Amino acid sequence: MASRTFRRRPRGVAAPTRPRGVAALLLGCMLLAAGCTGGDDREARGSGSGQGLNGAGATFPAPLYAKWLADFQRANASGGVKVSYQAVGSGEGVKRFMNHQVDFGAMTDDELTAAEEDGPVLHIPTVIGAVVVAYSLPGDLPHLRMNGPLVGDIFLGKVRTWNDPAIAALNPGVALPNLPITVVHRSDSSGTTANFTNFLSNHSPDFKARVGTGKSVRWPAGVAAQGSSGVAKRIQATRGAIGYVELTYALGQDLGYAAVANTAGRFVVPSPESMAAAAEGLELVSVIDNFRVSLIDATGANAYPITSWTFLLVRESQADPVKARTLANLLWYMTHQGQASAISLHYAPLPSFLIDPISAKIRLISGPDGHALSVGR
């Protein structure tokens, strides 16, 4: 398969020169299958023939996947195949995909190479989301201003109170409470953590040296919670707490969340519009292969800087013809009809220029006879 790439079109601000790891793209290890209903360990099954299409992985996209997959099954598009999704975190999702315990997922480059020992793997983006810096404070403080160095110092335990001069300097005139800061981070291996630590390492040399980047890191401060829902609930229950979650989880717990400084020097509130702006500077250079380009620190005045895709990985060759067609139809629904519901759940739809290349990828899925399916035609 030919090499295929993206480049970022200049949008008034030079692109960061520092390298950005592929882990920053993986908004979680998304191992999906079709039937979430809610919560961080979600599983739903439709009626059918007893065959199953199974997945497990990231909590990051689970609220949107819950709607997509329930709608997909309600429309009887599954053809009788039982479908399920368990949002157990990216690391566990990768493990299950590698062990052939689930039907699809997403992973880093090294893990992708290992997975392809069993045949080609398709890497398909489904939606765009944001990692937000969420907090629980008294009073009306919905969008405090923060930048990468400040957030790095908070998560290193160097900034310990909410009225610290470093926070006050970015928020002049704001009555900051004299409260201790409680840092909350993920306890499980997580693509959300990979994206968040990638952003902090871009802006804080101290954070990069002491913590680094990855789905699972050694945090020098704070308390741990399981999954995005667990982190959001722990923040909500702890006065003065701060953590990182996908935007939908912060809104679900009525948390405040920061306006974060982007590469243009603007403090941007995360929203479907500012997530979409992070992808506006992308230009298609040639036919796309793995869609692996980072949206962290995207250029553009309106881009939210901790933005990323969510991905699904599926094996191109499927052993069961019925499951193969269900999987292809499901992916088609998610990347086509399902995009209309992304904004209502606080995600951003895929850029329109990606839809045709993604469609071509989905059409590569084949049954045991080796013939590609005619999905979407």
SERO-4910 file (N, C-alpha, C, O; in steps of 0.05 Angstrom, whole numbers):
BEGIN
 pado doro    nc1    nc2    nc3   cac1   cac2   cac3    cc1    cc2    cc3    oc1    oc2    oc3
  Met    A     17    -24      0      0      0      0     18     25      0     37     26     15
  Ala    A     12     45    -17     29     68    -20     29     85      6     10     85     21
  Ser    A     52     99     10     54    116     33     36    140     29     34    152      7
  Arg    A     22    148     50      2    169     48      5    187     72      9    178     95
  Thr    A      3    213     68      9    232     90    -10    255     90    -25    260     71
  Phe    A     -9    270    113    -22    295    116      0    316    118     23    310    125
  Arg    A     -6    341    112     10    363    121     -9    383    132    -33    383    127
  Arg    A      2    401    148    -15    422    160    -10    448    145     13    457    142
  Arg    A    -31    460    135    -29    485    121    -25    508    140    -39    509    160
  Pro    A     -6    526    136     -1    549    154    -27    565    157    -41    570    137
  Arg    A    -33    574    181    -57    590    186    -50    614    203    -65    622    221
  Gly    A    -28    627    196    -21    652    209     -2    649    232     10    668    241
  Val    A      1    624    242     20    619    264     36    595    256     25    575    247
  Ala    A     62    596    260     79    574    252     73    549    268     67    551    292
  Ala    A     74    527    255     69    501    269     91    496    289    114    504    284
  Pro    A     85    483    312    106    476    331    128    459    318    121    441    302
  Thr    A    153    464    325    175    448    313    181    423    329    194    405    318
  Arg    A    171    421    353    177    398    369    161    374    358    139    378    348
  Pro    A    172    350    359    158    327    349    134    320    367    135    324    391
  Arg    A    113    310    355     90    302    370     85    272    365     82    264    343
  Gly    A     85    256    387     84    228    384     56    218    375     36    232    378
  Val    A     57    195    363     32    184    353     12    179    375    -12    180    371
  Ala    A     22    174    399      4    169    422    -15    193    426    -37    189    436
  Ala    A     -6    217    418    -23    240    421    -48    239    404    -68    252    410
  Leu    A    -47    223    383    -70    221    366    -91    202    378   -115    205    372
  Leu    A    -82    184    394   -100    162    401   -116    169    425   -108    165    448
  Leu    A   -138    180    420   -154    191    441   -163    169    458   -183    173    473
  Gly    A   -153    148    458   -159    126    474   -157    103    456   -160    105    431
  Cys    A   -152     80    467   -152     57    450   -180     49    446   -192     37    464
  Met    A   -191     54    423   -220     50    419   -225     22    408   -222     18    384
  Leu    A   -232      5    424   -241    -21    415   -271    -21    416   -282    -20    438
  Leu    A   -283    -21    393   -311    -17    393   -326    -41    383   -316    -57    368
  Ala    A   -350    -44    394   -370    -60    380   -396    -48    387   -398    -30    404
  Ala    A   -417    -57    375   -440    -39    373   -459    -37    395   -483    -34    386
  Gly    A   -457    -37    419   -481    -33    436   -477    -21    463   -483    -34    482
  Cys    A   -467      3    465   -464     16    491   -490     28    500   -507     36    484
  Thr    A   -494     29    526   -518     42    537   -511     63    557   -528     80    561
  Gly    A   -488     63    569   -482     84    588   -461     74    608   -457     50    612
  Gly    A   -448     94    622   -429     87    642   -402     81    630   -398     82    606
  Asp    A   -382     75    647   -355     70    639   -349     41    634   -327     34    625
  Asp    A   -367     23    641   -363     -5    635   -389    -15    622   -405    -29    634
  Arg    A   -393     -6    597   -419     -9    585   -420    -33    566   -401    -39    552
  Glu    A   -442    -47    568   -446    -69    550   -476    -72    545   -492    -72    564
  Ala    A   -483    -74    520   -511    -78    513   -512    -98    491   -494    -99    474
  Arg    A   -533   -114    490   -535   -134    469   -562   -132    456   -582   -127    468
  Gly    A   -562   -137    430   -587   -138    415   -595   -167    412   -580   -185    419
  Ser    A   -620   -171    403   -629   -198    398   -617   -207    372   -611   -191    355
  Gly    A   -614   -233    369   -604   -242    343   -596   -271    344   -608   -287    359
  Ser    A   -577   -278    327   -572   -306    321   -553   -320    340   -549   -344    338
  Gly    A   -542   -305    359   -523   -318    378   -494   -311    370   -476   -315    387
  Gln    A   -489   -302    346   -463   -292    339   -459   -266    353   -478   -252    360
  Gly    A   -433   -259    358   -428   -234    372   -406   -218    358   -386   -229    349
  Leu    A   -410   -192    358   -389   -173    350   -381   -157    375   -398   -142    385
  Asn    A   -357   -161    384   -349   -152    410   -326   -132    409   -309   -134    391
  Gly    A   -325   -114    428   -304    -95    430   -300    -84    458   -318    -87    475
  Ala    A   -277    -72    463   -272    -60    489   -250    -39    485   -234    -42    468
  Gly    A   -251    -18    502   -230      2    500   -236     28    513   -246     28    536
  Ala    A   -231     50    499   -230     76    511   -257     85    523   -278     79    513
  Thr    A   -254    100    545   -278    113    557   -283    140    543   -306    150    544
  Phe    A   -263    151    530   -265    178    519   -289    181    500   -304    201    504
  Pro    A   -293    163    481   -316    167    463   -341    153    471   -361    154    456
  Ala    A   -341    140    494   -364    123    502   -391    136    501   -410    124    493
  Pro    A   -394    162    511   -421    174    509   -432    175    481   -456    170    477
  Leu    A   -415    182    462   -424    184    434   -428    156    423   -448    151    408
  Tyr    A   -410    138    428   -413    110    419   -439     98    429   -452     82    415
  Ala    A   -446    105    454   -471     94    465   -495    101    448   -512     84    442
  Lys    A   -496    126    440   -519    134    423   -517    122    395   -536    111    385
  Trp    A   -493    123    383   -490    112    356   -498     82    355   -512     73    337
  Leu    A   -488     67    374   -492     39    373   -520     30    380   -531     11    369
  Ala    A   -532     45    399   -560     40    405   -578     46    381   -596     31    374
  Asp    A   -572     69    368   -588     76    344   -584     56    321   -603     49    307
  Phe    A   -559     47    318   -553     27    297   -569      1    301   -580     -9    282
  Gln    A   -570     -8    326   -584    -33    331   -614    -29    330   -629    -46    321
  Arg    A   -624     -5    338   -652      0    337   -663      0    309   -686     -7    304
  Ala    A   -646      7    290   -654      7    262   -651    -20    249   -655    -23    225
  Asn    A   -644    -40    266   -641    -68    256   -620    -71    235   -620    -89    218
  Ala    A   -600    -52    236   -579    -54    217   -558    -76    223   -541    -82    206
  Ser    A   -560    -88    247   -540   -108    255   -545   -135    242   -528   -152    244
  Gly    A   -568   -139    229   -573   -164    215   -574   -187    234   -569   -210    226
  Gly    A   -582   -183    259   -585   -205    278   -560   -212    294   -561   -228    312
  Val    A   -537   -199    288   -513   -205    302   -513   -189    329   -519   -165    329
  Lys    A   -508   -203    351   -506   -189    377   -481   -172    377   -460   -179    367
  Val    A   -484   -148    389   -462   -129    389   -457   -119    417   -476   -116    433
  Ser    A   -432   -113    424   -426   -103    451   -401    -86    451   -383    -89    434
  Tyr    A   -400    -68    470   -376    -51    474   -372    -47    504   -391    -41    519
  Gln    A   -348    -51    513   -341    -46    541   -319    -25    542   -298    -28    531
  Ala    A   -325     -2    555   -307     20    558   -289     15    582   -296     23    604
  Val    A   -267      1    578   -250     -8    600   -223      6    600   -206      0    617
  Gly    A   -219     26    583   -193     40    581   -176     29    558   -179      6    550
  Ser    A   -159     47    548   -144     41    524   -125     17    527   -124      0    510
  Gly    A   -110     17    549    -90     -4    553   -103    -32    553    -93    -50    540
  Glu    A   -124    -35    568   -138    -60    569   -150    -67    542   -151    -90    534
  Gly    A   -160    -46    528   -171    -51    501   -150    -62    482   -156    -80    467
  Val    A   -126    -50    482   -104    -60    465    -98    -89    471    -95   -105    453
  Lys    A    -97    -95    497    -91   -122    505   -111   -142    494   -104   -163    484
  Arg    A   -136   -135    495   -157   -153    486   -156   -156    455   -161   -177    444
  Phe    A   -150   -134    441   -149   -135    412   -125   -153    404   -128   -170    386
  Met    A   -102   -149    416    -79   -165    410    -83   -195    415    -73   -212    401
  Asn    A    -99   -201    435   -105   -229    442   -129   -240    428   -138   -262    434
  His    A   -140   -225    409   -163   -233    393   -187   -238    410   -204   -256    404
  Gln    A   -190   -223    432   -213   -226    449   -236   -207    440   -259   -211    448
  Val    A   -229   -188    423   -249   -169    413   -244   -166    383   -224   -174    372
  Asp    A   -264   -154    369   -263   -153    340   -249   -129    329   -241   -129    305
  Phe    A   -246   -108    344   -233    -84    333   -223    -65    355   -231    -68    378
  Gly    A   -204    -46    347   -191    -28    367   -172     -9    354   -170     -6    330
  Ala    A   -156      6    371   -136     25    362   -112     24    380   -114     17    403
  Met    A    -88     32    370    -64     28    385    -41     45    374    -45     59    353
  Thr    A    -18     45    387      6     60    377     18     46    353     10     24    346
  Asp    A     38     59    341     50     48    317     63     20    322     59      2    306
  Asp    A     77     17    344     90     -9    350     69    -30    353     73    -53    343
  Glu    A     47    -24    367     26    -44    371     12    -50    345      3    -72    341
  Leu    A      9    -30    328     -4    -34    302     13    -54    286      2    -71    273
  Thr    A     39    -50    286     57    -69    271     54    -97    281     52   -116    265
  Ala    A     53   -100    308     49   -127    319     22   -139    311     21   -163    305
  Ala    A      1   -122    312    -25   -132    304    -26   -141    276    -41   -160    269
  Glu    A    -11   -129    258    -12   -135    230      3   -161    223      4   -169    200
  Glu    A     15   -173    243     27   -200    238      5   -220    231     11   -240    218
  Asp    A    -20   -214    239    -42   -232    232    -58   -222    207    -79   -232    201
  Gly    A    -47   -202    193    -60   -192    169    -64   -162    172    -62   -151    193
  Pro    A    -72   -149    150    -75   -120    150    -96   -110    169   -117   -123    173
  Val    A    -90    -87    182   -108    -74    201   -115    -47    190    -98    -32    182
  Leu    A   -141    -40    191   -150    -14    181   -153      5    205   -164     -2    226
  His    A   -144     29    202   -143     50    223   -162     72    215   -156     87    196
  Ile    A   -185     74    228   -207     91    219   -215    111    240   -224    104    261
  Pro    A   -212    137    234   -222    158    253   -253    159    253   -265    154    232
  Thr    A   -264    164    276   -294    165    277   -305    193    285   -327    200    277
  Val    A   -290    208    301   -300    234    310   -276    249    322   -255    238    326
  Ile    A   -280    275    329   -260    291    342   -270    299    369   -293    306    373
  Gly    A   -252    298    389   -260    305    416   -238    322    430   -217    327    418
  Ala    A   -244    330    454   -225    348    469   -220    337    497   -239    328    510
  Val    A   -195    339    505   -188    334    533   -189    361    548   -175    379    540
  Val    A   -206    363    568   -209    388    582   -196    387    610   -195    366    622
  Val    A   -187    410    619   -176    413    646   -200    421    663   -208    444    664
  Ala    A   -211    402    678   -236    405    692   -230    409    722   -211    398    733
  Tyr    A   -248    424    736   -243    429    764   -270    434    778   -291    438    766
  Ser    A   -269    432    805   -292    436    822   -286    458    842   -271    454    861
  Leu    A   -298    482    837   -292    505    854   -318    519    862   -338    518    846
  Pro    A   -319    532    885   -343    547    892   -345    572    876   -325    582    866
  Gly    A   -369    583    873   -372    608    859   -375    604    829   -376    581    819
  Asp    A   -376    626    815   -380    626    786   -353    628    772   -345    650    764
  Leu    A   -339    606    769   -312    606    756   -312    585    734   -297    565    736
  Pro    A   -328    588    713   -332    567    694   -308    562    676   -302    539    668
  His    A   -293    583    668   -271    580    648   -247    597    657   -241    617    644
  Leu    A   -233    588    677   -208    601    685   -188    598    662   -188    578    648
  Arg    A   -171    618    659   -150    617    639   -126    602    649   -117    606    672
  Met    A   -116    584    632    -93    568    639    -76    564    614    -87    566    591
  Asn    A    -50    560    617    -33    553    595    -18    527    601    -19    517    624
  Gly    A     -3    517    582     11    492    586     30    491    609     29    473    625
  Pro    A     48    512    611     66    512    634     52    512    661     60    498    680
  Leu    A     30    527    664     16    528    689      3    500    695      6    490    717
  Val    A    -10    489    676    -23    463    680     -2    442    687     -6    424    704
  Gly    A     21    443    673     43    425    680     52    427    709     56    407    722
  Asp    A     55    452    718     63    456    746     42    447    766     49    436    787
  Ile    A     16    450    759     -5    440    776     -3    410    779     -5    399    801
  Phe    A      0    396    756      0    367    757     27    355    767     29    332    773
  Leu    A     47    372    769     72    364    782     71    369    812     89    361    827
  Gly    A     50    382    821     47    389    850     63    413    858     67    418    882
  Lys    A     71    429    839     87    454    845     68    477    851     76    495    867
  Val    A     45    478    840     24    498    846      3    484    863    -10    466    853
  Arg    A      0    492    888    -15    476    907    -41    489    917    -57    475    929
  Thr    A    -45    514    912    -69    527    921    -81    543    897    -67    551    879
  Trp    A   -107    547    898   -121    560    876   -116    590    875   -120    602    853
  Asn    A   -107    602    896   -100    631    895    -70    635    891    -60    657    898
  Asp    A    -56    615    882    -28    617    876    -23    640    856    -39    644    838
  Pro    A     -2    655    859      4    677    840      5    669    811     -1    685    793
  Ala    A     13    644    805     15    635    778    -13    633    765    -16    640    741
  Ile    A    -33    625    780    -60    624    770    -72    652    769    -85    660    749
  Ala    A    -66    668    789    -77    696    790    -66    713    767    -80    730    757
  Ala    A    -41    708    759    -29    724    738    -44    721    711    -44    739    695
  Leu    A    -55    697    706    -70    692    682    -99    699    684   -114    699    664
  Asn    A   -108    705    709   -136    711    713   -139    737    730   -150    736    752
  Pro    A   -130    759    719   -131    784    735   -160    792    741   -178    790    724
  Gly    A   -164    801    765   -191    810    774   -209    787    782   -232    793    792
  Val    A   -201    762    780   -218    740    788   -212    734    818   -189    732    826
  Ala    A   -233    731    833   -231    724    862   -226    694    865   -245    679    866
  Leu    A   -201    687    866   -194    659    868   -196    649    897   -187    664    915
  Pro    A   -207    626    902   -210    616    930   -184    607    942   -166    597    927
  Asn    A   -181    610    968   -158    600    982   -163    571    989   -168    564   1013
  Leu    A   -161    554    969   -166    526    973   -142    509    963   -129    517    944
  Pro    A   -137    487    976   -116    470    966   -125    456    940   -149    451    936
  Ile    A   -106    451    922   -112    437    897   -108    407    901    -87    399    911
  Thr    A   -128    392    893   -125    362    893   -125    353    864   -144    356    849
  Val    A   -102    342    855   -100    333    828   -112    305    826   -107    288    843
  Val    A   -128    301    805   -140    274    800   -131    265    772   -133    280    753
  His    A   -121    241    771   -111    230    745   -121    202    742   -132    190    760
  Arg    A   -117    191    718   -127    164    712   -110    143    726    -86    146    728
  Ser    A   -123    122    735   -109     99    746   -103     78    725    -85     61    729
  Asp    A   -119     78    703   -116     58    683   -101     69    659    -97     93    656
  Ser    A    -92     51    642    -77     58    618    -97     71    598   -118     60    592
  Ser    A    -90     96    589   -111    112    576    -99    129    553    -78    142    557
  Gly    A   -113    129    530   -106    147    509   -111    176    517    -96    194    507
  Thr    A   -130    182    534   -134    209    544   -110    218    559   -101    241    556
  Thr    A    -98    201    575    -73    208    589    -51    213    569    -35    231    572
  Ala    A    -49    196    548    -28    200    528    -30    227    515    -10    241    511
  Asn    A    -55    236    508    -58    262    496    -52    285    515    -38    304    508
  Phe    A    -61    282    540    -57    303    559    -27    306    566    -17    328    567
  Thr    A    -13    284    570     15    286    577     32    295    553     52    308    556
  Asn    A     23    289    529     36    299    505     35    329    504     55    343    499
  Phe    A     11    340    509      7    369    510     25    382    531     39    401    526
  Leu    A     25    371    555     40    382    577     70    381    571     85    399    578
  Ser    A     79    359    560    107    356    553    116    375    532    139    384    531
  Asn    A     98    383    514    104    403    494    110    430    506    125    446    495
  His    A     98    436    530    100    463    541    116    465    567    122    487    576
  Ser    A    122    442    580    136    442    605    160    423    604    156    399    606
  Pro    A    184    434    601    208    416    601    210    400    627    219    377    627
  Asp    A    202    412    649    203    398    675    184    374    675    191    352    684
  Phe    A    159    378    665    140    356    663    150    335    644    148    311    651
  Lys    A    161    342    622    172    323    603    194    306    615    195    282    611
  Ala    A    211    319    631    233    304    644    224    286    667    235    264    670
  Arg    A    205    296    682    197    281    706    175    261    702    174    240    715
  Val    A    157    267    683    134    249    678    134    237    650    131    213    647
  Gly    A    139    254    630    140    245    603    112    241    591     92    252    601
  Thr    A    110    225    570     85    220    556     78    190    556     96    173    558
  Gly    A     53    185    553     45    157    551     17    152    561      5    169    574
  Lys    A      7    128    556    -20    121    566    -20    115    596    -41    117    608
  Ser    A      3    109    607      5    104    635     31    115    644     53    107    635
  Val    A     31    135    662     55    148    672     55    149    702     35    143    715
  Arg    A     79    155    713     81    157    742     77    186    751     94    204    747
  Trp    A     53    192    762     46    219    770     59    226    797     59    209    815
  Pro    A     71    249    799     85    257    824     65    268    845     73    272    868
  Ala    A     40    273    837     21    285    856     -7    275    849    -13    267    827
  Gly    A    -24    276    870    -52    272    865    -62    244    872    -48    228    883
  Val    A    -88    240    865   -102    215    871   -112    204    844   -115    218    825
  Ala    A   -116    178    843   -124    164    818   -153    156    818   -164    150    839
  Ala    A   -164    154    794   -191    144    791   -193    129    765   -177    134    746
  Gln    A   -211    110    763   -214     92    740   -232    105    719   -254    112    724
  Gly    A   -221    107    694   -237    116    672   -244    145    673   -241    159    693
  Ser    A   -254    155    650   -262    183    649   -285    190    668   -284    211    681
  Ser    A   -304    172    670   -326    176    688   -317    177    717   -326    194    733
  Gly    A   -298    159    724   -288    159    752   -273    184    759   -276    195    781
  Val    A   -257    194    740   -242    219    744   -262    242    748   -259    258    766
  Ala    A   -282    244    730   -301    266    732   -317    265    758   -321    286    771
  Lys    A   -325    242    767   -340    239    792   -322    246    816   -332    259    835
  Arg    A   -297    238    815   -279    245    837   -274    275    839   -273    286    861
  Ile    A   -271    288    816   -268    317    816   -293    330    828   -291    348    845
  Gln    A   -317    322    819   -342    334    828   -345    330    858   -357    348    871
  Ala    A   -336    308    869   -340    302    897   -318    315    915   -321    314    940
  Thr    A   -298    327    903   -275    338    919   -272    368    914   -264    376    893
  Arg    A   -279    383    934   -277    412    931   -248    420    926   -230    412    941
  Gly    A   -243    435    905   -216    443    898   -201    424    880   -177    428    875
  Ala    A   -214    403    871   -201    383    854   -198    393    825   -213    410    816
  Ile    A   -178    382    812   -173    387    783   -164    361    770   -150    345    782
  Gly    A   -173    357    745   -165    333    730   -169    337    701   -174    359    692
  Tyr    A   -167    315    686   -170    317    656   -189    295    647   -186    272    653
  Val    A   -209    304    631   -229    286    621   -238    296    594   -232    319    586
  Glu    A   -253    280    579   -265    289    555   -288    309    562   -300    306    583
  Leu    A   -293    328    544   -312    349    550   -339    340    560   -350    351    579
  Thr    A   -350    319    548   -377    309    555   -378    301    585   -398    306    598
  Tyr    A   -357    289    595   -356    280    623   -356    304    642   -369    304    663
  Ala    A   -342    326    634   -341    350    651   -369    362    652   -378    371    673
  Leu    A   -382    364    629   -409    375    628   -429    358    644   -447    368    657
  Gly    A   -425    332    642   -443    313    656   -442    316    686   -462    310    700
  Gln    A   -419    325    697   -417    328    726   -418    358    734   -413    365    757
  Asp    A   -425    375    715   -428    404    720   -402    416    731   -403    431    750
  Leu    A   -380    409    719   -354    418    727   -346    443    712   -355    447    689
  Gly    A   -330    460    724   -317    481    709   -294    470    692   -284    448    699
  Tyr    A   -287    483    671   -264    474    655   -250    498    642   -263    518    635
  Ala    A   -224    495    639   -207    518    633   -209    526    603   -214    510    586
  Ala    A   -205    552    598   -198    562    572   -168    561    570   -154    573    585
  Val    A   -158    545    551   -129    538    550   -116    554    527   -127    556    505
  Ala    A    -92    565    533    -78    580    513    -68    562    490    -57    541    494
  Asn    A    -73    571    465    -65    555    442    -40    567    430    -28    585    441
  Thr    A    -31    557    407     -6    565    395     -7    594    385     14    607    380
  Ala    A    -31    605    381    -34    633    372    -35    651    396    -37    676    393
  Gly    A    -33    640    421    -33    657    445    -60    664    455    -63    681    472
  Arg    A    -81    652    443   -108    657    452   -118    636    472   -111    613    470
  Phe    A   -134    645    491   -146    626    510   -172    617    498   -191    632    495
  Val    A   -174    591    493   -196    580    478   -212    560    496   -200    543    508
  Val    A   -238    564    496   -256    546    511   -261    522    493   -267    525    469
  Pro    A   -259    497    503   -265    474    487   -294    473    479   -312    477    496
  Ser    A   -300    467    454   -327    465    443   -325    450    417   -303    447    406
  Pro    A   -347    440    406   -346    428    380   -334    446    359   -320    437    341
  Glu    A   -339    472    361   -328    491    341   -298    494    344   -284    494    324
  Ser    A   -288    496    369   -259    499    372   -244    473    367   -220    473    360
  Met    A   -257    450    370   -245    424    362   -244    423    332   -223    415    321
  Ala    A   -265    430    319   -265    429    289   -244    448    278   -231    441    258
  Ala    A   -239    470    292   -219    489    282   -191    477    283   -173    485    268
  Ala    A   -187    458    301   -161    445    303   -155    428    278   -132    422    272
  Ala    A   -176    420    264   -172    404    240   -174    420    214   -168    410    192
  Glu    A   -181    445    217   -184    462    193   -158    466    178   -158    470    153
  Gly    A   -135    466    192   -110    471    179    -98    447    165    -76    448    154
  Leu    A   -113    424    165   -102    401    152   -108    402    123   -130    410    114
  Glu    A    -89    393    107    -92    393     78    -85    365     68    -64    354     76
  Leu    A   -102    353     52    -97    327     41    -76    329     20    -79    343      0
  Val    A    -54    315     23    -32    315      4    -35    293    -16    -31    297    -40
  Ser    A    -40    269     -7    -44    246    -25    -65    228    -12    -77    235      8
  Val    A    -70    206    -24    -90    187    -13    -82    179     15    -59    173     20
  Ile    A   -101    180     33    -95    176     61    -92    147     69   -107    130     59
  Asp    A    -72    141     85    -68    113     94    -79    110    122   -102     99    125
  Asn    A    -65    118    142    -74    113    170    -85    137    184    -91    135    208
  Phe    A    -87    160    171    -99    184    183    -85    192    209    -97    205    226
  Arg    A    -59    185    211    -45    189    237    -31    216    237     -7    217    231
  Val    A    -45    237    243    -33    264    246    -45    276    271    -69    274    277
  Ser    A    -27    289    287    -36    299    313    -51    325    310    -44    342    293
  Leu    A    -71    329    326    -85    354    329    -77    369    354    -87    391    359
  Ile    A    -59    357    370    -49    371    394    -34    395    385    -17    394    367
  Asp    A    -39    418    398    -26    444    391    -30    451    362    -11    461    350
  Ala    A    -53    446    351    -59    454    324    -57    484    321    -63    499    339
  Thr    A    -48    492    297    -46    521    292    -74    532    286    -93    517    280
  Gly    A    -76    558    286   -102    571    281   -112    585    305   -111    575    328
  Ala    A   -122    609    302   -130    626    324   -152    614    341   -153    620    365
  Asn    A   -170    599    329   -193    588    344   -191    559    352   -210    548    362
  Ala    A   -167    547    348   -164    518    354   -160    514    383   -143    526    396
  Tyr    A   -175    495    394   -170    486    422   -146    468    421   -145    449    405
  Pro    A   -126    472    439   -100    459    436    -99    430    445    -79    416    439
  Ile    A   -118    420    460   -116    391    469   -139    376    455   -157    366    468
  Thr    A   -137    375    429   -158    363    412   -146    338    399   -122    337    393
  Ser    A   -162    318    394   -152    294    380   -175    279    368   -199    282    375
  Trp    A   -168    261    349   -187    242    338   -193    220    357   -177    215    376
  Thr    A   -214    206    353   -218    179    363   -215    160    339   -224    167    317
  Phe    A   -204    137    344   -199    117    323   -211     90    329   -216     83    352
  Leu    A   -217     75    308   -223     47    310   -202     32    293   -195     40    272
  Leu    A   -194      9    304   -178     -9    288   -194    -35    283   -206    -46    302
  Val    A   -195    -43    259   -209    -68    252   -191    -84    233   -174    -73    218
  Arg    A   -193   -110    235   -178   -127    216   -191   -127    189   -216   -131    187
  Glu    A   -175   -123    169   -186   -122    142   -200   -147    133   -221   -147    120
  Ser    A   -188   -170    140   -199   -196    133   -215   -208    156   -204   -212    178
  Gln    A   -240   -213    152   -257   -224    173   -265   -253    167   -271   -260    144
  Ala    A   -264   -270    188   -269   -298    184   -299   -305    181   -306   -325    168
  Asp    A   -316   -288    192   -345   -294    192   -358   -274    173   -357   -250    177
  Pro    A   -372   -284    152   -383   -265    132   -406   -248    143   -409   -225    136
  Val    A   -422   -259    162   -444   -243    173   -433   -221    191   -442   -198    190
  Lys    A   -413   -228    208   -401   -208    225   -386   -187    209   -386   -164    216
  Ala    A   -374   -196    187   -359   -177    170   -378   -155    159   -371   -132    159
  Arg    A   -401   -164    150   -420   -144    139   -431   -126    161   -435   -102    157
  Thr    A   -436   -138    184   -446   -121    207   -425   -100    214   -432    -77    218
  Leu    A   -400   -109    216   -379    -90    223   -376    -68    202   -374    -45    210
  Ala    A   -376    -75    177   -374    -55    156   -398    -36    157   -394    -11    154
  Asn    A   -422    -46    160   -446    -29    162   -445    -10    186   -453     13    184
  Leu    A   -435    -21    208   -433     -5    232   -413     18    228   -419     41    234
  Leu    A   -389     12    217   -370     33    213   -380     54    193   -375     78    196
  Trp    A   -395     44    173   -406     63    153   -426     82    167   -426    106    162
  Tyr    A   -443     70    184   -463     87    199   -449    108    216   -456    131    216
  Met    A   -429     99    231   -415    117    249   -402    141    235   -403    163    244
  Thr    A   -390    135    212   -374    156    197   -391    171    177   -381    189    164
  His    A   -416    163    174   -434    177    155   -459    188    170   -458    211    180
  Gln    A   -480    173    172   -504    183    185   -500    191    214   -511    211    223
  Gly    A   -483    176    229   -479    182    257   -465    209    263   -468    219    285
  Gln    A   -451    220    243   -437    245    248   -456    268    255   -448    287    269
  Ala    A   -481    266    247   -500    287    252   -505    291    282   -514    312    291
  Ser    A   -501    270    298   -507    272    327   -482    279    344   -484    280    368
  Ala    A   -459    283    331   -435    288    346   -436    314    362   -430    314    386
  Ile    A   -445    335    350   -445    361    363   -463    361    388   -457    374    408
  Ser    A   -486    348    386   -505    348    409   -493    335    433   -502    340    456
  Leu    A   -472    318    430   -459    305    452   -431    317    456   -414    305    470
  His    A   -426    341    444   -402    357    450   -377    346    438   -355    349    449
  Tyr    A   -379    332    416   -357    324    399   -359    340    373   -379    353    368
  Ala    A   -338    338    357   -338    352    331   -339    330    309   -324    311    311
  Pro    A   -355    334    288   -356    315    266   -329    314    251   -313    333    253
  Leu    A   -325    292    237   -302    290    220   -302    312    198   -323    319    189
  Pro    A   -279    322    190   -278    341    168   -289    328    143   -285    304    138
  Ser    A   -303    343    127   -316    332    103   -297    319     84   -303    300     70
  Phe    A   -272    330     82   -253    319     63   -243    292     70   -230    279     54
  Leu    A   -248    283     95   -240    256    103   -260    234     96   -253    211     95
  Ile    A   -285    241     91   -306    221     88   -301    202     65   -304    178     68
  Asp    A   -293    212     42   -288    194     19   -265    175     24   -267    151     19
  Pro    A   -242    185     35   -220    166     41   -228    145     62   -219    122     61
  Ile    A   -243    154     82   -252    135    103   -271    114     90   -269     90     96
  Ser    A   -288    123     72   -306    104     59   -291     83     43   -298     60     44
  Ala    A   -270     92     30   -253     73     15   -240     53     34   -237     29     26
  Lys    A   -232     61     57   -221     43     77   -241     22     86   -235     -2     87
  Ile    A   -265     31     92   -285     13    102   -292     -8     80   -297    -31     87
  Arg    A   -291      0     55   -297    -19     33   -276    -40     29   -279    -58     13
  Leu    A   -253    -37     43   -232    -58     42   -239    -82     59   -227   -103     55
  Ile    A   -257    -79     78   -264   -102     95   -275   -125     78   -293   -121     62
  Ser    A   -264   -148     83   -272   -171     67   -280   -195     84   -272   -197    107
  Gly    A   -296   -212     73   -304   -237     86   -283   -259     81   -262   -254     71
  Pro    A   -290   -283     89   -270   -305     87   -263   -313     59   -243   -326     54
  Asp    A   -280   -305     39   -273   -311     11   -254   -291     -1   -245   -294    -24
  Gly    A   -246   -270     15   -227   -251      6   -239   -228    -10   -224   -210    -18
  His    A   -265   -229    -16   -278   -209    -32   -287   -186    -14   -300   -190      6
  Ala    A   -280   -161    -22   -289   -138     -7   -320   -135     -9   -332   -144    -28
  Leu    A   -331   -124     13   -360   -120     14   -369    -95     -2   -352    -78     -7
  Ser    A   -393    -95    -10   -403    -72    -26   -418    -52     -8   -438    -41    -17
  Val    A   -409    -48     17   -423    -31     35   -423     -2     25   -403      7     13
  Gly    A   -445     12     29   -446     40     22   -452     46     -7   -453     69    -15
  Arg    A   -455     25    -23   -460     30    -52   -489     27    -58   -497     30    -81
***
